Amino acid sequence: MRKIIKFSLIKESVEKLFIEANYILSRDVRDKIDESINIETDARAKEILRIIKQNYEIAEEGIYPICQDTGMAVVFLEIGADVEIEGGFINDAIAEGVRRAYDKGYLRKSVVADPLRRENSNTNLPPVIYTEMAKGDRLKISVMPKGFGAENQSKQKMMTPTSSTDDIIEFVANGVIASGGKACPPSVVGVGIGGTFEYSAYLSKKALLLPLNVKNPDPYYAEMEREILRKINTSGIGSQGLGGAVSCLGVKILTYPTHIAGLPVAYNYCCHACRHSSIEL
């Protein structure tokens, strides 16, 4: 039996999700910031973390954006094979939802219509949309307003099959450490391992949707996450790059099978305002 989902519902859902994601930090990220305040031993870093907490509380209470960079609109879709969209093309619904969110939510429009001519689109369109087909009649929409101070610190590397786990850990940890305070740490780091050149980068961004309070179900990768986190947090970068014990709130890894001749690895850097929101229709 097919499930019919109206174009208008998708549009309204995307609008609401982007406004919520820009105003309200998710519970798992807030908990990590609270935890970091207790862990931090450096007085200046502890005060910065308290200011970060105060910022997200004021944003939620006063209906203000958490950050002035309200991001490029990134959308992840999981569409069940038994889902039918009624009333229009799903990508058009998403685009209209984004446009309305950035208008009604008074969110900064940061997208240029052409990467070299650099003229602002004045709508924050187009969004970046990733679509996956799935079994069943579920439509899941996840949104991520991605600021580019952090995006600019992300990296991808085509490693060789002989590269070790330690090589991957060093690539990610050393890269994040080298960014210093450029991307508003403490960071959240998504890591993608496997697939192809571009798919590893996709996985690294999708990993930022994973809750920080849930361990990786694979102990092998859970240990990798812990080691990358440990290395970053012993670097001394600290909050906003001014020193301290907490430089990273969490590391999340997603993997995919790959070719015998390759080992693509990417990491997507996110600042302490790891903004995202999801809904199932």
N, C-alpha and C positions, 0 to 999 in steps of 0.2 A: 504494500500500500504506500502510495506516494504522499509525502507531507508537503503542503503548499505553504510557502512563506511569502508574505507580501513585500513588494518593493519598498513601500512606505515604512514598514516595520524595520527593515534593515537600515534605511536612511536615518530613522529616528534613533535607533540603537547606536549607530556609529557616532552620531552627534553627541549623545549622552556620554558614551564611553570616553571620547576625547576630552570633553569638558571635565569629567570626573578624574581622569588620569592626570590632567594638568593641575587640578586643585587639591586632590587627595592622595597622599602617599599610601601605598598598600601596607597592610598591617605587618607583614614579615619584614619589610625594609625598616619600618619604624621601630620594631622590636630590636633589630640589629643596631640601630643608632642608639637606642636606650642602653643596650648591653655594652656598647662601645664606650659610653660615658662612664660606666662603672669600671670598665677595664683600664681605660686610659690613665696613665700616671703623670704625664706631662701636663702641667697646669694650664698652659696656653692652649694646647690641643683639646683639653677637656672643655675649656670655655668655648672654643670653636664648635665643638660637638653640641654643646648646650644651645648655641645660637642656631645651629642647623635644626635642632629639635624645635626651638621656638619658631623658626621660620615655617616649618611644615604645619605647626599648630595654628599659627596666624593665618596661613593660606586656607586651611580647612574651615576655620571659624569665620573668616572674613570673606570667603569666596574670592580668593586671589590666586593667580598662578604661583606654583611653588618656585618657579624660576622664570626669569625674563625670556630665556630661550625656550619657547614652547614647542620647538622641535619640528622636524620634518615628519609628516604623518606616515607611519609604517603600520600596515595591517596584515595580520595572519588569518587566513580563512581555512577552516576544515569543513568541507562540504560533503555531506552524506550523499551517496548515489541515489537515494530515494527522496531527495529534496528537490522541489520544483519552485523556482522563483516566479511569482506572478506580478505582472505589471511593469516589467522592465529588466534591463541588464544589471546584474549584481554589481559590477564595477562602477556603473553610473550611480547606483544607490550609495555606494561607499564614498565616492567623490563628493556627492551632494551633502552627505552627512559630515564630511570633513569641512567643506566650505561653510556650512551652517555653524558648526562647532567653533570655528575660528572667528566667525563674525559675532555670533551671539555670546560666546564666552570671552570676548575681548582678548583673544590670544594673538600674540605677535605672529605676523605672516612673514616667514623667513625663506620661502622658496623662490628661486629665480627660474624663469621659464626656459632659459637656455643656459647650459653650464659655462659658456664662454662669453656670451653677450651680457649676462648678468643683470637682466631686467627683471624686477620683482613681478611675480604673477599676480600679486595683490589678493590672492585667494587661499594661499598655502597649498594650492593644487599644482601638479597632480600628486596623489599619495603613492607610496610604494606598496604594492599588494602582492603577497605570497599566497598561492592557492594550493591546497592539498585535497585530493579526493579521498573519501573514506567510505566504509560500509555504513549502512543504516540511514536514518532520517534526521540526523543531527546537523545543525549548522552552528559552528562555534566561531565567534569573531573575537580576536584579541588585537588590541591596539597598543601602539608604543609611540609616544611623541619623543623622537630621538634628537637630542641636542647635539650640535656638531663640535663643541669644544671637546667632548668626549669621543665622538665618532672619529675625529681627526687623529686620535691616538691609537686607533685599531690597526692591526697588522695581519697579513697572511703570508705563509711560507710553504713552498713545495719542498717538504723534507723527503729524504730517501727512506726506503724500507728498512735500511740498516740503522736508522736513527733510533735511539733508545728512549724509554720513558723519561729518563733524566734530561735528554736533549729537548724534549717537548716542554718539560717543566721549566728548563732554563730559558727557552725561547719566550714563553709566556711571561714568566716572572721577571726576567731581565728587561723585557720590553716595557712592561707596566712600570717597573722601577725607573727606567730611563725617562719616562714621561714626567716624573717628578710631580709638581703641583699644577701642571698645565691643564688638567681636566677635572679640577675640583674634587680631589680625593677627600674622604675615603671612597674607593671605587667599588663597583660590582663588575666582575669580569666573566663574560660568557666565552666558552671555548668550544670550537667545532673541530672534530678530528675525523678525517675520512671523506668519502665521496669523491668529488672532483674539485678543481680549483675554486669555482664559485660556490659549490655546495657547502664546502667547509665554512665559508664566510656566512652563508645563510644559517647554518647550524649554530654558529657562534652568536648570532643575533637572537635566534630563537631561544637559545639557552638563557637569555636574560629574562625570559618569561617565567622561568622555573622558580618556585618559592625558595627563599633562602633558608627557611626553617625545616626543609625536608632533605634528608641525606640522599645521595646518589644510590639507587638500588643495587648497583654493581660495586662491591667492595674495592675492586681494582681501581676504578675511576674515582670512587669516594676518597681513596688514599691520595690519588693524584691531586684532587681538589684541595685536600688538606695541606699537601706539601707546597703547592703553588701559593696558597693563602699564607702559609707560614713564612715563606721566603719574602713575599711582599710586605708582610707585617713586621718583619725583622729588619727591613731596609731603613727605617727611620724617617721615611717620607712624611708620614703623619697627615693629619687633617689639613687640607689646603696647601700641602707641601711645606708646612712650617715646623715639621718635626713631631714625633710622638710614636706611640706604640700601635695605633690603629691606622693603617694606610688603606686597607681593603675590608669591606663588609662581607664579601663572599665570592666564591668562584664556582661556576656551574659548567659542567661538561656534557655535550651531546656528541654522539658518534654515529658513523654510518659505514657500511662496508666500502672498501675501495679496491683499486686495481693492484695486482701483484707488484707493479713497478713504481708505485707511488705512495706517498703519505702526506696528503694535504692537511695543514693545520692553520687555524685562524683564531684570533681572539678579538672580541668586540668589547671595547672599553665603555663603561657607563659610569657617570658620576654618582654621588651619593643619592641623588634624586632619580632612582631607578623607577621610572614611571611606566605603568602598564595597567590595563584593565581588560576584562574578558566577559563575554556573555554567551550562553547557549540558547538558541531559538528553536 
